[in-house]
Amino acid sequence: MAILNAALRRFALSSYDEVSLRQIASDAGIDVALVGRYFESKDKLFAIVMNELLNPQDLFFGDRATFGKRQAEAALCAEMDPNFGLAPILAIIRSVTSPTARPLLQKVSQERFTRPLAEWLGGTDAEVRAHLIAGLLSGSIVNRYIAAQELHQPVTKARYIARLAEALQALVDD
């Protein structure tokens, strides 16, 4: 787990192309040979980190009719891991600039997030709706940091959650 956490931090701080297995090993406090033994390559390690980040299973728990409200509240109110904060989103954002990492991210995103979410959604344009849900949720998580003071005012927070919930639920209900 220390290797995955170190890799996530590194991929969040620097572009995929700037990160080395040696840096990740150093951050994890282990020899670089161990990283190679467990993960074989930076590509495979990156794919495993992205697999961990792009897990939609939590989206599917609970009543479908309350999906929008649950996800809007989670995007704005859930406690962020104090050790990682925006690291998951930053790792994804930084990876799209790399010609090596982008296809890996696209593959993992499709297999682990978009396709399962689209299958759960069903109906017309399920894949498009899944992408829109992903965009709304990831954008809201980033925006939570940008507009932190405004979004934590009780009235504004309640309105934000209500409107985001409405938009998300409309995508679920088709």
Secondary structure, 3 states (H helix, E strand, C coil): CHHHHHHHHHHHHCCHHHCCHHHHHHHHCCCHHHHHHHHCCHHHHHHHHHHHHCCHHHHHCCCHHHHHHHHHHHHHHCCCCCCCCCHHHHHHHHHCCCCCHHHHHHHHHHHHHHHHHHHHHCCCCHHHHHHHHHHHHHHHHHHHHHCHHHHCCHHHHHHHHHHHHHHHHHHHHC
